[in-house]
Amino acid sequence: MMSAINPIGGISGFSGISGISGMSGLSDKLDLDEAAKTSSPNTDFARMLSKGLESVQASQDKANDLAVQVANGQLQDPAQYTMAANEASLGLQMTLAVRNKAVEAFQEIMRMQA
């Protein structure tokens, strides 16, 4: 279900992606500098996933900042906020779709007979 867009309060239902707000910690745990030297498919996928999540978080932050500017009357063109909010919403929907497919794939693997 899509959450409604409120031009004054930002995107209702979430104020960012709270569950993954610490993405810098993920890249520290993965040691991406070392991973760049070895460059296996797993580290490439982890790097791509990390960058994608950071991009979604950045679009959420941009939409929230523009929502505050609209509310304060500082933003001359409210269409900028509308576009940023739509971009953030689509990014979140794509992230959820990828997560759901990954969970489905994991569940399918767990159902396989040994």
C-alpha positions in Angstrom: 0.0 0.0 0.0 1.4 3.4 -0.9 1.5 6.1 1.8 -0.1 9.4 1.1 2.0 12.5 0.3 1.4 15.4 2.6 2.9 18.7 1.2 3.3 20.2 4.7 4.6 17.3 6.7 6.5 15.3 4.1 5.7 11.8 3.2 3.4 10.5 5.8 4.0 7.1 7.3 7.8 7.3 7.4 10.4 10.0 8.0 13.2 8.2 6.2 14.4 4.7 6.2 14.9 4.3 9.9 15.9 0.6 9.8 18.9 1.2 7.6 19.9 4.7 8.7 23.4 3.5 9.7 24.7 2.4 6.3 28.2 3.7 7.0 28.5 0.9 9.6 27.7 -1.7 6.9 30.5 -0.6 4.7 32.9 -0.7 7.6 31.9 -4.3 8.4 32.3 -5.3 4.8 35.7 -3.7 4.6 35.1 -2.5 1.0 38.7 -1.3 0.5 39.9 -4.8 1.0 37.0 -6.1 -1.1 38.0 -3.9 -4.0 41.4 -5.7 -4.1 39.8 -9.1 -4.2 36.6 -8.1 -6.2 34.6 -11.2 -5.9 30.9 -11.3 -7.0 29.8 -11.2 -3.4 31.7 -8.1 -2.5 30.5 -6.4 -5.8 26.9 -7.2 -4.9 27.4 -6.0 -1.3 28.9 -2.7 -2.6 26.1 -2.3 -5.1 23.5 -2.9 -2.5 25.1 -0.5 0.0 25.3 2.3 -2.6 21.7 1.7 -3.6 20.4 1.9 -0.1 22.5 5.1 0.5 21.0 6.6 -2.6 17.4 5.8 -1.4 18.3 7.4 2.0 19.7 10.5 0.3 16.5 10.9 -1.8 14.5 10.6 1.4 16.6 13.3 3.1 16.3 15.6 0.0 12.5 15.2 0.0 12.3 15.9 3.7 14.5 19.0 3.4 12.3 20.3 0.5 9.2 19.6 2.5 10.5 21.8 5.3 11.4 24.6 2.8 7.8 24.4 1.3 6.4 24.6 4.8 8.5 27.7 5.7 7.7 29.4 2.4 11.4 29.3 1.3 10.9 27.1 -1.8 9.7 29.2 -4.8 8.7 26.2 -6.9 6.7 23.6 -4.9 7.0 21.2 -8.0 10.6 20.5 -6.9 9.3 19.0 -3.7 6.6 17.0 -5.5 9.2 15.5 -7.8 11.6 14.8 -5.0 8.8 13.2 -2.9 7.8 11.0 -5.9 11.4 10.0 -6.5 11.9 9.1 -2.8 8.6 7.1 -2.8 9.6 5.2 -6.0 13.0 4.5 -4.5 11.5 3.1 -1.4 9.0 1.0 -3.4 11.9 -0.4 -5.5 13.9 -1.2 -2.3 10.9 -3.0 -0.8 10.4 -5.0 -4.0 14.0 -6.1 -4.1 13.9 -7.0 -0.4 10.7 -9.0 -1.0 12.3 -10.9 -3.9 15.4 -11.7 -1.9 13.2 -13.0 1.0 11.2 -15.1 -1.5 14.4 -16.5 -3.0 15.8 -17.3 0.5 12.6 -19.1 1.4 12.6 -21.1 -1.8 16.2 -22.2 -1.2 15.2 -23.3 2.4 12.4 -25.4 1.0 14.6 -27.3 -1.3 15.4 -30.9 -0.4 19.0 -31.7 0.4 
